[in-house]
Amino acid sequence: MKQIRGHEEARTALARARLADSIPSALLIHGEPGVGKQRLALWTAQLVLCRDPGPGGPCGRCKDCRLVQGLEHPDLHWFFPLPRPSGSHSPDKLAELLEDARAEALAERRKEGLWSVRSDEVRGLYLAMARTLRRMAQRKPAMAGRQVFIIAEAEELVPQASSPEAANALLKLLEEPPEGTLFVLTSSLPGRLLPTIRSRTFPLHLPGLPFETVRNFLLEELGAGREEAEKAARLAQGSIGRAMEYLPKGGSPGSLEELREASFHLLRAGLEANPGRGLALAHDYPPAGARALLERFDHLEEWLRDLAAAAAGQDGRVLNRDARDYLARIVREKGIHPVSAARALEPVEEARRLASGNVNPQLVVAVLVRELREILLPDAPRPASDR
């Protein structure tokens, strides 16, 4: 694995707890996507399994440390959301297929040393996985004196793609954890966890990393150019995982850069007096799969905050610095008021609600652009159908 970056305060607290043998049996590490929750969870596992930990953390030299660093320790069990295997399977067969998929994913992570914070696939932590985890937790440690179970993106225990039964199966483990077993849950949306699970875990919040930490990671670990590293680090707002997705890959823009550009087109359509641009843009979207719009709306909110900053004369607060000249010009030409830009966040939130309900994406985009135009350009002529 790549060297852990940042979060020194949390690591110091965990190292002290380890030396005092007072690490809780269940931790909940939460924070924004990509800030290092998985990496800290793995570092915690190394700390617990290390034969000679110190005030600074695991020794990094013993056999247990080396095995954890290679994601090969027999007493480290890392579960994360996976796509559900296609077809209808018995519970035992489904558990077997999911374990095969988890083994393949772990092999890929061993090879790469890094993993993405994004996925276009529907994934979940299924009841079959929770039962596998519970069965493994009842076994004795194979090598060390303890076992560590990491449950990544634990909020996926309850979503549409998963089952509340999976969360309940885990809850029973947390209520009566086997002796010598540590559970580390990570989540970007801890509010989606069952309250009973949250009440049985010790919360540890990870804030965003400093700009310099993110930038230096991109420079040193990924060999990014300084200009692109600084741009990605700034846009990522404290998240190494997100910064990686802004970097170009194979001559193409990163996945988050593509989303940023797509949301910029939404903003531009909302700033056009002619409604034809918005209708043409909406027509370019597919007629199904509205949930794919949600990340675009996250970026659109950032663009609107930048528009408000430009309208208020606060260019230094603009996140998308490569568009500062455009934003300043559009504010002058269209007479955008900061309050109007702030109010434009309301239809974005409504569009997010509609997309979450899987309303036709073309309709969602068409209505969103129209409402943006009405708020940002209240004096623009409206088509007869809108009157």
N, C-alpha and C positions, 0 to 999 in steps of 0.2 A: 504494500500500500504506500501511497504518497505520504510524506511526513505531515502530521497534523499541524494546522495553522490556527493561531489565535485562541480565544476562549481560555486565557491563562487563569482567570479567577475561578472558573468552574473546575478546571483541571486541578488547581491547587486544593480546592475544597474536597474534591473526590480523593486526591492522594492522601490528605490528612485523615479522611474518614477510613480509608483503607488501612492505614497504619494503626488506627484506633479500633479496627475491626467493627466499624459502625456504619458501613454502607447499607442503606435500606435494601430490603429484599426485592423491591420493585421501584424502578425509576421511570419517570416520564419526562423525556427530553423534548422540549417543544420550541418552535421558532419558525421563521419564514423558510420557504423552500430554498435549499442550497446553502444554508449558512454553516453547515457542518454537523448536523445532528447525527447522521450515520457514522461519520468519522469519529465523533466523540464517543458514541456508543461502542464502537470497536476499540477505541483507546481505553475505555472503561473496562471492557472485557479483558484486554491485555493487562491492565492494572490489577484486576482481581485474580487472574490466573498466573501472574508473574511470581517467580520464586523468591525474588529479592527486591521488592518495591521500595522506593525511597520517597522523601518529601517532594521530589520533582515528578514522581510518577513511576511507571514500570522501568525496569533496568534496561530493557532493550537487548540484553545479551543472552539471557538464559534460553533454554530450548523452548519453553512455553511461549516466551515473547516472540521468538522467531516464527513459531508455528502460527501464532495469531496474526502476525504481520503478513504471513503468506496465505491467510484465510484457510488454514489447514488443521487447526487445533481440534482434536476430537471432542473437546468439551465446550466448544463454541458453536452455537447453533443460530444461524442468521436466517430469519424468515422475512419475506418481503412480498408485496402484491405481485400476482402473476395473472396472465390471461387464463381464462377457464378453458381447459381442453374441449375441443368440439366433440359433439356427439353425446349420447346418453350413456352414463356409466354407473355401475354399482358404487356404493361408498368406498369399498376397498380399492376398486380399480381407479377411481378418481384420485384417492390419496396417493396411489402408486404413480400415476401420471404426473401429479403435481410435484411429487418428490423428484421425479426424473427431470422435470422442467427446472426445479430449484437447483439441482445439481449442475445442470447445463449453464444456468445463469451465474452460479458461483464460479464455475470454471472460466467463464468469460470475464468476470470481475477480477479474478486472480491474474488473468493475462493482461488486462488493461490497467488495473490499478485505480481506475476512475469509473464513475457511473453517472448517467444523466439524471437530472431532476425532472425530466419531462418524458412522457410516453403518450403516443397517439392511440394506444390500445386500451380497451376497457379491462381493468385489472381488479383483483380483489384478494382478500385474505379469507379463504373459504372455510366452511365448517370442517371439511376433510383435513385442511392444513392445521386447524386448531386441535383436532383430535390427534394428529401425528405429533404435534408439539407436546400435547399432554402426555402421550405415551412415552415420548423420549424423556420428559422431565421426571418420570417415575424411575428411570434407570439410575444406577450409580455412576459417578464420574469415571471416565475411562482412563484418565491420566493424572489430572490435577485433583485438588481436594474439593473443587466446586465445579458447577456447570453454569454457563451464561447463555441465556436465550435473548436474542435481540429481535423485536417485532417492529419492523420498519413500517412507517406510514400506517400506524395503528388505527387511524380513523377509517381505513378501508375494511375494518371488521364489520362496519355497519351499513355501507352504502347499497345502492340498488344492485350492484354486481355481486354483492356478498350476501350474508345472512346474519340477522341478529343472533342466531344460535351460535355463530362463531365467537361473537363477543361474550356470550354467556359461558361458553366452554372455557374461554380464557379467564373469565371472572372466577370460576371455581378454583383455578390454579392459583390465582392471586390471593384468594381468601385463605387457602391452606397450602402455601408453597412448600415443596419438598425441602428438607434440610440441605443446606449448602447450595441452593439454587438462586441465581440472580436473574431477574427479568428486567430488561431495558426496553421500554417502549419509546418510539419516536413519533412525533406528529407535527404537521404544519397546521392542523385544524383540531386542536384538542377539544374544542367545544362539541365536536361531533362524536366524541367517545361517550360511552355510557357513563352517567354520573357515578355509578358504583365502581367502575374501573378507575376513574379519576380519583375517587376517594381512597383507593387502595394503593396508589402510587405516590411517590415523592416527586413533586414537580421541579424541573430544572429548566429555566428559560434561557435560550441562547439568543443574544441580540445579534444584529448585523455586524459583520467584520469591518474594520477600518478600510478606507479606500486603498491605502498603501499595501495592506495585507493581501487584498484581492488582486491588485495590479501585479505585485511581486510574484504571486503564485502563477499568474498567467505568463509572466516573463520567464521565470525560472523553471517551472515544471512543464510548460507547454511550448516554450520557445516562441511565444507570440511577439510580434513587433511592438515597439513602445507605443506608437500611436493607436494601434488597434487594441492593445491591452488597456490603455488608459480610457479609451472610449467604452469598452466592454465593462471595465470595473466601475465606471461612473454610472452606466445604465443599470448595472446589477444591484446597486444600492446595498452593498454589504454581503452579497451572496456569491461565493465562488462557483457554486453549481450553476446559477443563472448566467454568470459572466462567461462561462465556457460555451453556453448556447448562443451568445452574441458573436462569438468569434467565427470568422469564415471557415468553411470546411470543404476541402477539395475544390476550391475556386468558386464555391457557392456561398451565399449568406448563411449564417447560423440560423437555427430554427426560430429563436427569439427575435433575431434581426428581421426575419421574414414577417413575423407577427407585428413587429413595430412598424414596418413599412405598410402592411395591410391596414393597420389602424389609422395610420397617417392619411391614407386615401379616404377613410371614413370621415375624418376631420375635414379634409379639403372639400368633400362633397357637401358637408353641412355648412360650409362657408361660401358655397356657390349660390348666387341669387337664382340661377336657372335650375329648376327642380329636375331637369332631364338628366343631369349628371348623377344624382342620387338614384334615380330609377334605373339608369344603365348599370350603375355599380351593383345595385341589388340583384339585377338580372344575371350578373356574373356568378352569383353564389349558387350552390346546389339547392335543390328543393327539399332536401332532408339533411339531418345531422346537425341540428342547431347548436348542440352543446359544444361543437368545435368553435363556436363564436366567442365563448366565454373568455378565453385568453386574449382575444382581440379587444374585448371590452376593457380588460385590465389595462392594456396599453393605451387605449383611447382615453381612459381617465387620466393617465399621465400626460397625454397631449393636451387635454383640457386644462389641467393644472398649469402646464407650461404657458398656455394661451392666457390664462388669468395672470400669471406672473409677468408676462410681456405687457399685458394691458395695464398692469399696475406700475410699470417702469422698473421691475425687479429682474433684469436680465440675468443677474447672478444666480437666481433661483431656478432658471430654466434647466431641466434635466437633459433634454434633447438638444445639446448645444449646437449640433450641426444644422439645426433648423432655426436658430435664433434670428437670423436675418429675415427669413420668411415670416416668422411670427410677428416680428416688429413691423414689417411692411403691411401685413394683413390687418394688424391692429390699427395702423394709420389709415389705410384705405377704406376699411369697413367700419371704422369707429367702434371697435369692440370695447365694451365696458367690462372691468374685472368681475362685476357681479353677474353679468350675463354668462360669462365663461364658467363661473361657479355653478350657476343654475343649470347649465347644460349637463351637469353630472346626473341630474334627476332622470332624464330619459335614458341615459346609459344604464342606470340601475333598473329601470323598468324593462329595458331590452334584455338585460341579464336574467331577469325573472322569466320573461317569455322564452328565452333560449333554454333555460333550465327545464322548462316544461315541454321542450321539443316542438315549439311552434315553427312553422315553415321559415327557414332562414331568410329567404328572399323577402318575405313579409316583414320579418323583424328588422332587417336592414333598411328597407324602404321607409318604414315608420320612424325608425331611429333618425335617419338622415333628415327626414321632413321636420321632425321635432327639434333637432339641432338647429336647422335653418330658421325656424320660427323664433327660437330663443336668441340666437346669435345675430340674426339679421331680421329684426322685427318689421322693418320697413320694406323688405323685399316683396315683390308681387307674388301672389299665390295662384296656383292653377285653379281653374273653375271647380274641379273635383274637390278641392280643399275648402271651398267657401261654404 
